[in-house]
């Protein structure tokens, strides 16, 4: 997030890695909800939000043709 936002470039971040990371964090959120462990939910929600933001920047860059 720190590199993608100000530079406006996600060229050095692989799409597959971002999709897998975001999916994994969403799975951890689901696990935390099932277990009723709000610490897991909260921690992974922050990570998932940041990862999803970078993923959105990546899609933006792919549509722009970068």
mmCIF file as Biopython writes it, N, C-alpha, C and O atoms, coordinates in Angstrom:
data_model
#
loop_
_atom_site.group_PDB
_atom_site.id
_atom_site.type_symbol
_atom_site.label_atom_id
_atom_site.label_alt_id
_atom_site.label_comp_id
_atom_site.label_asym_id
_atom_site.label_entity_id
_atom_site.label_seq_id
_atom_site.pdbx_PDB_ins_code
_atom_site.Cartn_x
_atom_site.Cartn_y
_atom_site.Cartn_z
_atom_site.occupancy
_atom_site.B_iso_or_equiv
_atom_site.auth_seq_id
_atom_site.auth_asym_id
_atom_site.pdbx_PDB_model_num
ATOM 1   N N  . UNK A ? 1  ? 0.832   -1.170  0.000   1.0 0.0 1  A 1 
ATOM 2   C CA . UNK A ? 1  ? 0.000   0.000   0.000   1.0 0.0 1  A 1 
ATOM 3   C C  . UNK A ? 1  ? 0.884   1.245   0.000   1.0 0.0 1  A 1 
ATOM 4   O O  . UNK A ? 1  ? 0.604   2.228   -0.686  1.0 0.0 1  A 1 
ATOM 5   N N  . UNK A ? 2  ? 1.943   1.178   0.774   1.0 0.0 2  A 1 
ATOM 6   C CA . UNK A ? 2  ? 2.846   2.316   0.901   1.0 0.0 2  A 1 
ATOM 7   C C  . UNK A ? 2  ? 3.512   2.657   -0.424  1.0 0.0 2  A 1 
ATOM 8   O O  . UNK A ? 2  ? 3.777   3.829   -0.689  1.0 0.0 2  A 1 
ATOM 9   N N  . UNK A ? 3  ? 3.784   1.676   -1.252  1.0 0.0 3  A 1 
ATOM 10  C CA . UNK A ? 3  ? 4.427   1.920   -2.548  1.0 0.0 3  A 1 
ATOM 11  C C  . UNK A ? 3  ? 3.417   2.179   -3.653  1.0 0.0 3  A 1 
ATOM 12  O O  . UNK A ? 3  ? 3.677   2.983   -4.548  1.0 0.0 3  A 1 
ATOM 13  N N  . UNK A ? 4  ? 2.274   1.515   -3.606  1.0 0.0 4  A 1 
ATOM 14  C CA . UNK A ? 4  ? 1.321   1.580   -4.714  1.0 0.0 4  A 1 
ATOM 15  C C  . UNK A ? 4  ? 0.581   2.913   -4.779  1.0 0.0 4  A 1 
ATOM 16  O O  . UNK A ? 4  ? 0.321   3.413   -5.873  1.0 0.0 4  A 1 
ATOM 17  N N  . UNK A ? 5  ? 0.240   3.491   -3.646  1.0 0.0 5  A 1 
ATOM 18  C CA . UNK A ? 5  ? -0.565  4.701   -3.662  1.0 0.0 5  A 1 
ATOM 19  C C  . UNK A ? 5  ? 0.199   5.920   -4.160  1.0 0.0 5  A 1 
ATOM 20  O O  . UNK A ? 5  ? -0.227  6.540   -5.134  1.0 0.0 5  A 1 
ATOM 21  N N  . UNK A ? 6  ? 1.311   6.289   -3.528  1.0 0.0 6  A 1 
ATOM 22  C CA . UNK A ? 6  ? 1.973   7.519   -3.989  1.0 0.0 6  A 1 
ATOM 23  C C  . UNK A ? 6  ? 2.607   7.407   -5.379  1.0 0.0 6  A 1 
ATOM 24  O O  . UNK A ? 6  ? 2.615   8.379   -6.134  1.0 0.0 6  A 1 
ATOM 25  N N  . UNK A ? 7  ? 3.122   6.260   -5.710  1.0 0.0 7  A 1 
ATOM 26  C CA . UNK A ? 7  ? 3.769   6.083   -7.013  1.0 0.0 7  A 1 
ATOM 27  C C  . UNK A ? 7  ? 2.764   5.850   -8.121  1.0 0.0 7  A 1 
ATOM 28  O O  . UNK A ? 7  ? 3.045   6.123   -9.288  1.0 0.0 7  A 1 
ATOM 29  N N  . UNK A ? 8  ? 1.597   5.348   -7.766  1.0 0.0 8  A 1 
ATOM 30  C CA . UNK A ? 8  ? 0.596   5.045   -8.773  1.0 0.0 8  A 1 
ATOM 31  C C  . UNK A ? 8  ? 0.979   3.864   -9.637  1.0 0.0 8  A 1 
ATOM 32  O O  . UNK A ? 8  ? 0.503   3.740   -10.766 1.0 0.0 8  A 1 
ATOM 33  N N  . UNK A ? 9  ? 1.840   2.986   -9.119  1.0 0.0 9  A 1 
ATOM 34  C CA . UNK A ? 9  ? 2.299   1.848   -9.908  1.0 0.0 9  A 1 
ATOM 35  C C  . UNK A ? 9  ? 2.316   0.586   -9.060  1.0 0.0 9  A 1 
ATOM 36  O O  . UNK A ? 9  ? 2.768   0.588   -7.915  1.0 0.0 9  A 1 
ATOM 37  N N  . UNK A ? 10 ? 1.816   -0.479  -9.644  1.0 0.0 10 A 1 
ATOM 38  C CA . UNK A ? 10 ? 1.854   -1.789  -8.989  1.0 0.0 10 A 1 
ATOM 39  C C  . UNK A ? 10 ? 2.567   -2.805  -9.871  1.0 0.0 10 A 1 
ATOM 40  O O  . UNK A ? 10 ? 2.324   -4.007  -9.766  1.0 0.0 10 A 1 
ATOM 41  N N  . UNK A ? 11 ? 3.440   -2.321  -10.731 1.0 0.0 11 A 1 
ATOM 42  C CA . UNK A ? 11 ? 4.122   -3.204  -11.683 1.0 0.0 11 A 1 
ATOM 43  C C  . UNK A ? 11 ? 4.943   -4.299  -11.008 1.0 0.0 11 A 1 
ATOM 44  O O  . UNK A ? 11 ? 5.070   -5.397  -11.551 1.0 0.0 11 A 1 
ATOM 45  N N  . UNK A ? 12 ? 5.499   -4.015  -9.833  1.0 0.0 12 A 1 
ATOM 46  C CA . UNK A ? 12 ? 6.361   -4.988  -9.170  1.0 0.0 12 A 1 
ATOM 47  C C  . UNK A ? 12 ? 5.594   -5.949  -8.264  1.0 0.0 12 A 1 
ATOM 48  O O  . UNK A ? 12 ? 6.210   -6.741  -7.551  1.0 0.0 12 A 1 
ATOM 49  N N  . UNK A ? 13 ? 4.247   -5.893  -8.278  1.0 0.0 13 A 1 
ATOM 50  C CA . UNK A ? 13 ? 3.441   -6.785  -7.448  1.0 0.0 13 A 1 
ATOM 51  C C  . UNK A ? 13 ? 2.667   -7.755  -8.346  1.0 0.0 13 A 1 
ATOM 52  O O  . UNK A ? 13 ? 1.847   -7.323  -9.156  1.0 0.0 13 A 1 
ATOM 53  N N  . UNK A ? 14 ? 2.921   -9.058  -8.208  1.0 0.0 14 A 1 
ATOM 54  C CA . UNK A ? 14 ? 2.215   -10.027 -9.048  1.0 0.0 14 A 1 
ATOM 55  C C  . UNK A ? 14 ? 0.730   -10.125 -8.685  1.0 0.0 14 A 1 
ATOM 56  O O  . UNK A ? 14 ? 0.370   -10.148 -7.508  1.0 0.0 14 A 1 
ATOM 57  N N  . UNK A ? 15 ? -0.116  -10.181 -9.698  1.0 0.0 15 A 1 
ATOM 58  C CA . UNK A ? 15 ? -1.561  -10.271 -9.501  1.0 0.0 15 A 1 
ATOM 59  C C  . UNK A ? 15 ? -1.930  -11.523 -8.716  1.0 0.0 15 A 1 
ATOM 60  O O  . UNK A ? 15 ? -2.761  -11.464 -7.810  1.0 0.0 15 A 1 
ATOM 61  N N  . UNK A ? 16 ? -1.321  -12.649 -9.053  1.0 0.0 16 A 1 
ATOM 62  C CA . UNK A ? 16 ? -1.631  -13.908 -8.371  1.0 0.0 16 A 1 
ATOM 63  C C  . UNK A ? 16 ? -1.356  -13.815 -6.881  1.0 0.0 16 A 1 
ATOM 64  O O  . UNK A ? 16 ? -2.156  -14.283 -6.071  1.0 0.0 16 A 1 
ATOM 65  N N  . UNK A ? 17 ? -0.232  -13.217 -6.512  1.0 0.0 17 A 1 
ATOM 66  C CA . UNK A ? 17 ? 0.111   -13.076 -5.107  1.0 0.0 17 A 1 
ATOM 67  C C  . UNK A ? 17 ? -0.927  -12.230 -4.373  1.0 0.0 17 A 1 
ATOM 68  O O  . UNK A ? 17 ? -1.312  -12.563 -3.252  1.0 0.0 17 A 1 
ATOM 69  N N  . UNK A ? 18 ? -1.380  -11.148 -4.988  1.0 0.0 18 A 1 
ATOM 70  C CA . UNK A ? 18 ? -2.362  -10.283 -4.341  1.0 0.0 18 A 1 
ATOM 71  C C  . UNK A ? 18 ? -3.706  -10.982 -4.174  1.0 0.0 18 A 1 
ATOM 72  O O  . UNK A ? 18 ? -4.370  -10.820 -3.150  1.0 0.0 18 A 1 
ATOM 73  N N  . UNK A ? 19 ? -4.104  -11.754 -5.172  1.0 0.0 19 A 1 
ATOM 74  C CA . UNK A ? 19 ? -5.371  -12.490 -5.084  1.0 0.0 19 A 1 
ATOM 75  C C  . UNK A ? 19 ? -5.296  -13.550 -3.991  1.0 0.0 19 A 1 
ATOM 76  O O  . UNK A ? 19 ? -6.228  -13.689 -3.199  1.0 0.0 19 A 1 
ATOM 77  N N  . UNK A ? 20 ? -4.206  -14.291 -3.940  1.0 0.0 20 A 1 
ATOM 78  C CA . UNK A ? 20 ? -4.046  -15.342 -2.930  1.0 0.0 20 A 1 
ATOM 79  C C  . UNK A ? 20 ? -3.976  -14.736 -1.531  1.0 0.0 20 A 1 
ATOM 80  O O  . UNK A ? 20 ? -4.594  -15.255 -0.601  1.0 0.0 20 A 1 
ATOM 81  N N  . UNK A ? 21 ? -3.239  -13.654 -1.376  1.0 0.0 21 A 1 
ATOM 82  C CA . UNK A ? 21 ? -3.122  -13.005 -0.070  1.0 0.0 21 A 1 
ATOM 83  C C  . UNK A ? 21 ? -4.474  -12.499 0.413   1.0 0.0 21 A 1 
ATOM 84  O O  . UNK A ? 21 ? -4.851  -12.736 1.561   1.0 0.0 21 A 1 
ATOM 85  N N  . UNK A ? 22 ? -5.200  -11.811 -0.445  1.0 0.0 22 A 1 
ATOM 86  C CA . UNK A ? 22 ? -6.502  -11.273 -0.059  1.0 0.0 22 A 1 
ATOM 87  C C  . UNK A ? 22 ? -7.478  -12.401 0.257   1.0 0.0 22 A 1 
ATOM 88  O O  . UNK A ? 22 ? -8.228  -12.319 1.230   1.0 0.0 22 A 1 
ATOM 89  N N  . UNK A ? 23 ? -7.473  -13.445 -0.552  1.0 0.0 23 A 1 
ATOM 90  C CA . UNK A ? 23 ? -8.358  -14.592 -0.308  1.0 0.0 23 A 1 
ATOM 91  C C  . UNK A ? 23 ? -8.032  -15.272 1.020   1.0 0.0 23 A 1 
ATOM 92  O O  . UNK A ? 23 ? -8.931  -15.642 1.775   1.0 0.0 23 A 1 
ATOM 93  N N  . UNK A ? 24 ? -6.763  -15.430 1.293   1.0 0.0 24 A 1 
ATOM 94  C CA . UNK A ? 24 ? -6.353  -16.044 2.557   1.0 0.0 24 A 1 
ATOM 95  C C  . UNK A ? 24 ? -6.783  -15.235 3.762   1.0 0.0 24 A 1 
ATOM 96  O O  . UNK A ? 24 ? -7.228  -15.793 4.765   1.0 0.0 24 A 1 
ATOM 97  N N  . UNK A ? 25 ? -6.651  -13.919 3.667   1.0 0.0 25 A 1 
ATOM 98  C CA . UNK A ? 25 ? -7.074  -13.067 4.777   1.0 0.0 25 A 1 
ATOM 99  C C  . UNK A ? 25 ? -8.587  -13.114 4.977   1.0 0.0 25 A 1 
ATOM 100 O O  . UNK A ? 25 ? -9.071  -13.095 6.108   1.0 0.0 25 A 1 
ATOM 101 N N  . UNK A ? 26 ? -9.328  -13.176 3.876   1.0 0.0 26 A 1 
ATOM 102 C CA . UNK A ? 26 ? -10.787 -13.304 3.979   1.0 0.0 26 A 1 
ATOM 103 C C  . UNK A ? 26 ? -11.160 -14.637 4.626   1.0 0.0 26 A 1 
ATOM 104 O O  . UNK A ? 26 ? -12.099 -14.700 5.420   1.0 0.0 26 A 1 
ATOM 105 N N  . UNK A ? 27 ? -10.436 -15.691 4.294   1.0 0.0 27 A 1 
ATOM 106 C CA . UNK A ? 27 ? -10.675 -16.993 4.937   1.0 0.0 27 A 1 
ATOM 107 C C  . UNK A ? 27 ? -10.407 -16.932 6.435   1.0 0.0 27 A 1 
ATOM 108 O O  . UNK A ? 27 ? -11.151 -17.514 7.223   1.0 0.0 27 A 1 
ATOM 109 N N  . UNK A ? 28 ? -9.347  -16.230 6.833   1.0 0.0 28 A 1 
ATOM 110 C CA . UNK A ? 28 ? -9.054  -16.072 8.253   1.0 0.0 28 A 1 
ATOM 111 C C  . UNK A ? 28 ? -10.158 -15.289 8.962   1.0 0.0 28 A 1 
ATOM 112 O O  . UNK A ? 28 ? -10.481 -15.575 10.115  1.0 0.0 28 A 1 
ATOM 113 N N  . UNK A ? 29 ? -10.731 -14.307 8.279   1.0 0.0 29 A 1 
ATOM 114 C CA . UNK A ? 29 ? -11.851 -13.566 8.867   1.0 0.0 29 A 1 
ATOM 115 C C  . UNK A ? 29 ? -13.026 -14.516 9.093   1.0 0.0 29 A 1 
ATOM 116 O O  . UNK A ? 29 ? -13.657 -14.492 10.150  1.0 0.0 29 A 1 
ATOM 117 N N  . UNK A ? 30 ? -13.313 -15.348 8.096   1.0 0.0 30 A 1 
ATOM 118 C CA . UNK A ? 30 ? -14.379 -16.337 8.244   1.0 0.0 30 A 1 
ATOM 119 C C  . UNK A ? 30 ? -14.116 -17.299 9.398   1.0 0.0 30 A 1 
ATOM 120 O O  . UNK A ? 30 ? -15.022 -17.627 10.163  1.0 0.0 30 A 1 
ATOM 121 N N  . UNK A ? 31 ? -12.879 -17.742 9.513   1.0 0.0 31 A 1 
ATOM 122 C CA . UNK A ? 31 ? -12.512 -18.636 10.611  1.0 0.0 31 A 1 
ATOM 123 C C  . UNK A ? 31 ? -12.714 -17.946 11.964  1.0 0.0 31 A 1 
ATOM 124 O O  . UNK A ? 31 ? -13.249 -18.538 12.901  1.0 0.0 31 A 1 
ATOM 125 N N  . UNK A ? 32 ? -12.280 -16.699 12.048  1.0 0.0 32 A 1 
ATOM 126 C CA . UNK A ? 32 ? -12.456 -15.944 13.294  1.0 0.0 32 A 1 
ATOM 127 C C  . UNK A ? 32 ? -13.920 -15.766 13.650  1.0 0.0 32 A 1 
ATOM 128 O O  . UNK A ? 32 ? -14.291 -15.833 14.822  1.0 0.0 32 A 1 
ATOM 129 N N  . UNK A ? 33 ? -14.754 -15.540 12.642  1.0 0.0 33 A 1 
ATOM 130 C CA . UNK A ? 33 ? -16.186 -15.418 12.900  1.0 0.0 33 A 1 
ATOM 131 C C  . UNK A ? 33 ? -16.774 -16.729 13.397  1.0 0.0 33 A 1 
ATOM 132 O O  . UNK A ? 33 ? -17.583 -16.743 14.325  1.0 0.0 33 A 1 
ATOM 133 N N  . UNK A ? 34 ? -16.361 -17.840 12.770  1.0 0.0 34 A 1 
ATOM 134 C CA . UNK A ? 34 ? -16.857 -19.149 13.209  1.0 0.0 34 A 1 
ATOM 135 C C  . UNK A ? 34 ? -16.436 -19.473 14.637  1.0 0.0 34 A 1 
ATOM 136 O O  . UNK A ? 34 ? -17.211 -20.047 15.401  1.0 0.0 34 A 1 
ATOM 137 N N  . UNK A ? 35 ? -15.216 -19.110 14.993  1.0 0.0 35 A 1 
ATOM 138 C CA . UNK A ? 35 ? -14.706 -19.384 16.337  1.0 0.0 35 A 1 
ATOM 139 C C  . UNK A ? 35 ? -15.161 -18.336 17.353  1.0 0.0 35 A 1 
ATOM 140 O O  . UNK A ? 35 ? -15.044 -18.544 18.561  1.0 0.0 35 A 1 
ATOM 141 N N  . UNK A ? 36 ? -15.677 -17.220 16.863  1.0 0.0 36 A 1 
ATOM 142 C CA . UNK A ? 36 ? -16.074 -16.142 17.768  1.0 0.0 36 A 1 
ATOM 143 C C  . UNK A ? 36 ? -14.889 -15.402 18.351  1.0 0.0 36 A 1 
ATOM 144 O O  . UNK A ? 36 ? -14.990 -14.806 19.423  1.0 0.0 36 A 1 
ATOM 145 N N  . UNK A ? 37 ? -13.767 -15.438 17.650  1.0 0.0 37 A 1 
ATOM 146 C CA . UNK A ? 37 ? -12.541 -14.784 18.117  1.0 0.0 37 A 1 
ATOM 147 C C  . UNK A ? 37 ? -12.398 -13.445 17.400  1.0 0.0 37 A 1 
ATOM 148 O O  . UNK A ? 37 ? -11.956 -13.391 16.252  1.0 0.0 37 A 1 
ATOM 149 N N  . UNK A ? 38 ? -12.769 -12.383 18.076  1.0 0.0 38 A 1 
ATOM 150 C CA . UNK A ? 38 ? -12.799 -11.059 17.466  1.0 0.0 38 A 1 
ATOM 151 C C  . UNK A ? 38 ? -11.419 -10.484 17.244  1.0 0.0 38 A 1 
ATOM 152 O O  . UNK A ? 38 ? -11.257 -9.563  16.443  1.0 0.0 38 A 1 
ATOM 153 N N  . UNK A ? 39 ? -10.417 -11.009 17.938  1.0 0.0 39 A 1 
ATOM 154 C CA . UNK A ? 39 ? -9.045  -10.557 17.695  1.0 0.0 39 A 1 
ATOM 155 C C  . UNK A ? 39 ? -8.592  -11.005 16.307  1.0 0.0 39 A 1 
ATOM 156 O O  . UNK A ? 39 ? -7.987  -10.227 15.570  1.0 0.0 39 A 1 
ATOM 157 N N  . UNK A ? 40 ? -8.884  -12.257 15.949  1.0 0.0 40 A 1 
ATOM 158 C CA . UNK A ? 40 ? -8.553  -12.761 14.619  1.0 0.0 40 A 1 
ATOM 159 C C  . UNK A ? 40 ? -9.308  -11.970 13.557  1.0 0.0 40 A 1 
ATOM 160 O O  . UNK A ? 40 ? -8.739  -11.600 12.530  1.0 0.0 40 A 1 
ATOM 161 N N  . UNK A ? 41 ? -10.573 -11.715 13.803  1.0 0.0 41 A 1 
ATOM 162 C CA . UNK A ? 41 ? -11.390 -10.974 12.841  1.0 0.0 41 A 1 
ATOM 163 C C  . UNK A ? 41 ? -10.836 -9.567  12.653  1.0 0.0 41 A 1 
ATOM 164 O O  . UNK A ? 41 ? -10.670 -9.112  11.521  1.0 0.0 41 A 1 
ATOM 165 N N  . UNK A ? 42 ? -10.553 -8.885  13.740  1.0 0.0 42 A 1 
ATOM 166 C CA . UNK A ? 42 ? -10.087 -7.498  13.653  1.0 0.0 42 A 1 
ATOM 167 C C  . UNK A ? 42 ? -8.732  -7.400  12.959  1.0 0.0 42 A 1 
ATOM 168 O O  . UNK A ? 42 ? -8.544  -6.574  12.065  1.0 0.0 42 A 1 
ATOM 169 N N  . UNK A ? 43 ? -7.799  -8.237  13.369  1.0 0.0 43 A 1 
ATOM 170 C CA . UNK A ? 43 ? -6.453  -8.176  12.795  1.0 0.0 43 A 1 
ATOM 171 C C  . UNK A ? 43 ? -6.471  -8.483  11.302  1.0 0.0 43 A 1 
ATOM 172 O O  . UNK A ? 43 ? -5.817  -7.798  10.516  1.0 0.0 43 A 1 
ATOM 173 N N  . UNK A ? 44 ? -7.208  -9.498  10.919  1.0 0.0 44 A 1 
ATOM 174 C CA . UNK A ? 44 ? -7.242  -9.881  9.507   1.0 0.0 44 A 1 
ATOM 175 C C  . UNK A ? 44 ? -8.114  -8.954  8.669   1.0 0.0 44 A 1 
ATOM 176 O O  . UNK A ? 44 ? -7.929  -8.866  7.455   1.0 0.0 44 A 1 
ATOM 177 N N  . UNK A ? 45 ? -9.049  -8.270  9.289   1.0 0.0 45 A 1 
ATOM 178 C CA . UNK A ? 45 ? -9.854  -7.283  8.566   1.0 0.0 45 A 1 
ATOM 179 C C  . UNK A ? 45 ? -8.996  -6.109  8.116   1.0 0.0 45 A 1 
ATOM 180 O O  . UNK A ? 45 ? -9.157  -5.599  7.007   1.0 0.0 45 A 1 
ATOM 181 N N  . UNK A ? 46 ? -8.090  -5.687  8.979   1.0 0.0 46 A 1 
ATOM 182 C CA . UNK A ? 46 ? -7.172  -4.609  8.608   1.0 0.0 46 A 1 
ATOM 183 C C  . UNK A ? 46 ? -6.295  -5.056  7.440   1.0 0.0 46 A 1 
ATOM 184 O O  . UNK A ? 46 ? -6.152  -4.337  6.452   1.0 0.0 46 A 1 
ATOM 185 N N  . UNK A ? 47 ? -5.717  -6.231  7.560   1.0 0.0 47 A 1 
ATOM 186 C CA . UNK A ? 47 ? -4.869  -6.757  6.491   1.0 0.0 47 A 1 
ATOM 187 C C  . UNK A ? 47 ? -5.630  -6.956  5.190   1.0 0.0 47 A 1 
ATOM 188 O O  . UNK A ? 47 ? -5.119  -6.649  4.112   1.0 0.0 47 A 1 
ATOM 189 N N  . UNK A ? 48 ? -6.852  -7.470  5.289   1.0 0.0 48 A 1 
ATOM 190 C CA . UNK A ? 48 ? -7.654  -7.699  4.088   1.0 0.0 48 A 1 
ATOM 191 C C  . UNK A ? 48 ? -8.031  -6.381  3.418   1.0 0.0 48 A 1 
ATOM 192 O O  . UNK A ? 48 ? -8.042  -6.288  2.190   1.0 0.0 48 A 1 
ATOM 193 N N  . UNK A ? 49 ? -8.337  -5.378  4.207   1.0 0.0 49 A 1 
ATOM 194 C CA . UNK A ? 49 ? -8.684  -4.074  3.630   1.0 0.0 49 A 1 
ATOM 195 C C  . UNK A ? 49 ? -7.494  -3.471  2.888   1.0 0.0 49 A 1 
ATOM 196 O O  . UNK A ? 49 ? -7.648  -2.939  1.789   1.0 0.0 49 A 1 
ATOM 197 N N  . UNK A ? 50 ? -6.325  -3.554  3.479   1.0 0.0 50 A 1 
ATOM 198 C CA . UNK A ? 50 ? -5.126  -3.028  2.823   1.0 0.0 50 A 1 
ATOM 199 C C  . UNK A ? 50 ? -4.786  -3.831  1.574   1.0 0.0 50 A 1 
ATOM 200 O O  . UNK A ? 50 ? -4.464  -3.264  0.530   1.0 0.0 50 A 1 
ATOM 201 N N  . UNK A ? 51 ? -4.859  -5.144  1.686   1.0 0.0 51 A 1 
ATOM 202 C CA . UNK A ? 51 ? -4.549  -6.002  0.547   1.0 0.0 51 A 1 
ATOM 203 C C  . UNK A ? 51 ? -5.559  -5.802  -0.583  1.0 0.0 51 A 1 
ATOM 204 O O  . UNK A ? 51 ? -5.184  -5.770  -1.754  1.0 0.0 51 A 1 
ATOM 205 N N  . UNK A ? 52 ? -6.828  -5.670  -0.235  1.0 0.0 52 A 1 
ATOM 206 C CA . UNK A ? 52 ? -7.847  -5.435  -1.249  1.0 0.0 52 A 1 
ATOM 207 C C  . UNK A ? 52 ? -7.649  -4.081  -1.931  1.0 0.0 52 A 1 
ATOM 208 O O  . UNK A ? 52 ? -7.926  -3.936  -3.122  1.0 0.0 52 A 1 
ATOM 209 N N  . UNK A ? 53 ? -7.172  -3.100  -1.183  1.0 0.0 53 A 1 
ATOM 210 C CA . UNK A ? 53 ? -6.887  -1.789  -1.775  1.0 0.0 53 A 1 
ATOM 211 C C  . UNK A ? 53 ? -5.776  -1.895  -2.811  1.0 0.0 53 A 1 
ATOM 212 O O  . UNK A ? 53 ? -5.884  -1.347  -3.908  1.0 0.0 53 A 1 
ATOM 213 N N  . UNK A ? 54 ? -4.719  -2.597  -2.458  1.0 0.0 54 A 1 
ATOM 214 C CA . UNK A ? 54 ? -3.620  -2.772  -3.409  1.0 0.0 54 A 1 
ATOM 215 C C  . UNK A ? 54 ? -4.090  -3.581  -4.614  1.0 0.0 54 A 1 
ATOM 216 O O  . UNK A ? 54 ? -3.687  -3.299  -5.742  1.0 0.0 54 A 1 
ATOM 217 N N  . UNK A ? 55 ? -4.931  -4.574  -4.389  1.0 0.0 55 A 1 
ATOM 218 C CA . UNK A ? 55 ? -5.490  -5.361  -5.487  1.0 0.0 55 A 1 
ATOM 219 C C  . UNK A ? 55 ? -6.331  -4.467  -6.410  1.0 0.0 55 A 1 
ATOM 220 O O  . UNK A ? 55 ? -6.274  -4.607  -7.632  1.0 0.0 55 A 1 
ATOM 221 N N  . UNK A ? 56 ? -7.090  -3.572  -5.837  1.0 0.0 56 A 1 
ATOM 222 C CA . UNK A ? 56 ? -7.872  -2.635  -6.652  1.0 0.0 56 A 1 
ATOM 223 C C  . UNK A ? 56 ? -6.951  -1.736  -7.469  1.0 0.0 56 A 1 
ATOM 224 O O  . UNK A ? 56 ? -7.233  -1.457  -8.634  1.0 0.0 56 A 1 
ATOM 225 N N  . UNK A ? 57 ? -5.845  -1.278  -6.866  1.0 0.0 57 A 1 
ATOM 226 C CA . UNK A ? 57 ? -4.870  -0.478  -7.610  1.0 0.0 57 A 1 
ATOM 227 C C  . UNK A ? 57 ? -4.268  -1.290  -8.750  1.0 0.0 57 A 1 
ATOM 228 O O  . UNK A ? 57 ? -4.031  -0.760  -9.835  1.0 0.0 57 A 1 
ATOM 229 N N  . UNK A ? 58 ? -4.019  -2.579  -8.507  1.0 0.0 58 A 1 
ATOM 230 C CA . UNK A ? 58 ? -3.464  -3.447  -9.535  1.0 0.0 58 A 1 
ATOM 231 C C  . UNK A ? 58 ? -4.436  -3.574  -10.716 1.0 0.0 58 A 1 
ATOM 232 O O  . UNK A ? 58 ? -4.020  -3.488  -11.871 1.0 0.0 58 A 1 
ATOM 233 N N  . UNK A ? 59 ? -5.721  -3.776  -10.431 1.0 0.0 59 A 1 
ATOM 234 C CA . UNK A ? 59 ? -6.709  -3.852  -11.504 1.0 0.0 59 A 1 
ATOM 235 C C  . UNK A ? 59 ? -6.795  -2.526  -12.258 1.0 0.0 59 A 1 
ATOM 236 O O  . UNK A ? 59 ? -6.944  -2.512  -13.480 1.0 0.0 59 A 1 
ATOM 237 N N  . UNK A ? 60 ? -6.703  -1.423  -11.536 1.0 0.0 60 A 1 
ATOM 238 C CA . UNK A ? 60 ? -6.703  -0.104  -12.172 1.0 0.0 60 A 1 
ATOM 239 C C  . UNK A ? 60 ? -5.549  0.023   -13.149 1.0 0.0 60 A 1 
ATOM 240 O O  . UNK A ? 60 ? -5.715  0.508   -14.268 1.0 0.0 60 A 1 
ATOM 241 N N  . UNK A ? 61 ? -4.376  -0.419  -12.713 1.0 0.0 61 A 1 
ATOM 242 C CA . UNK A ? 61 ? -3.190  -0.332  -13.567 1.0 0.0 61 A 1 
ATOM 243 C C  . UNK A ? 61 ? -3.297  -1.261  -14.773 1.0 0.0 61 A 1 
ATOM 244 O O  . UNK A ? 61 ? -2.853  -0.911  -15.866 1.0 0.0 61 A 1 
ATOM 245 N N  . UNK A ? 62 ? -3.884  -2.442  -14.581 1.0 0.0 62 A 1 
ATOM 246 C CA . UNK A ? 62 ? -4.046  -3.372  -15.703 1.0 0.0 62 A 1 
ATOM 247 C C  . UNK A ? 62 ? -5.017  -2.815  -16.743 1.0 0.0 62 A 1 
ATOM 248 O O  . UNK A ? 62 ? -4.799  -2.972  -17.945 1.0 0.0 62 A 1 
ATOM 249 N N  . UNK A ? 63 ? -6.079  -2.169  -16.287 1.0 0.0 63 A 1 
ATOM 250 C CA . UNK A ? 63 ? -7.028  -1.566  -17.238 1.0 0.0 63 A 1 
ATOM 251 C C  . UNK A ? 63 ? -6.420  -0.375  -17.962 1.0 0.0 63 A 1 
ATOM 252 O O  . UNK A ? 63 ? -6.751  -0.108  -19.117 1.0 0.0 63 A 1 
ATOM 253 N N  . UNK A ? 64 ? -5.529  0.342   -17.279 1.0 0.0 64 A 1 
ATOM 254 C CA . UNK A ? 64 ? -4.888  1.507   -17.895 1.0 0.0 64 A 1 
ATOM 255 C C  . UNK A ? 64 ? -3.815  1.094   -18.900 1.0 0.0 64 A 1 
ATOM 256 O O  . UNK A ? 64 ? -3.354  1.912   -19.696 1.0 0.0 64 A 1 
ATOM 257 N N  . UNK A ? 65 ? -3.424  -0.173  -18.861 1.0 0.0 65 A 1 
ATOM 258 C CA . UNK A ? 65 ? -2.434  -0.671  -19.807 1.0 0.0 65 A 1 
ATOM 259 C C  . UNK A ? 65 ? -1.001  -0.507  -19.354 1.0 0.0 65 A 1 
ATOM 260 O O  . UNK A ? 65 ? -0.087  -0.549  -20.178 1.0 0.0 65 A 1 
ATOM 261 N N  . UNK A ? 66 ? -0.780  -0.320  -18.059 1.0 0.0 66 A 1 
ATOM 262 C CA . UNK A ? 66 ? 0.594   -0.170  -17.541 1.0 0.0 66 A 1 
ATOM 263 C C  . UNK A ? 66 ? 1.251   -1.480  -17.418 1.0 0.0 66 A 1 
ATOM 264 O O  . UNK A ? 66 ? 2.407   -1.555  -17.000 1.0 0.0 66 A 1 
#
